[in-house]
Amino acid sequence: MITCPHCSLANPAGAQRCDCGWDFTSSQMKASLLTSSDPSIKQKTPIWMIFLPEIVLLPIALLVWSLQHSFWLALAIVVAIPIVLLVLRR
């Protein structure tokens, strides 16, 4: 097994090039062998993007909701949203 120095992906012993584009023979980065239009590649949302709306909207949502309803109910709803998003992300 050859570990890619660029992306740390394990490659077969005879590999000439990693999927990320690292060429083992020339030790240079080249174009990736994977394309974003390849249907077998599932693009995942970065984890920080899932929590960004929560970080921005959490104080506002808690303030508005707690003025009208229970603070603990507001907190439960705000905490449940990223959990649901994480489950749907898979």
Secondary structure, 3 states (H helix, E strand, C coil): CEECCCCCCEECCCCCECCCCEECCCCEECCCCCCCCCCCCCCCCCHHHHHHHHHHHHHHHHHHHHHHCCHHHHHHHHHHHHHHHHHHHC
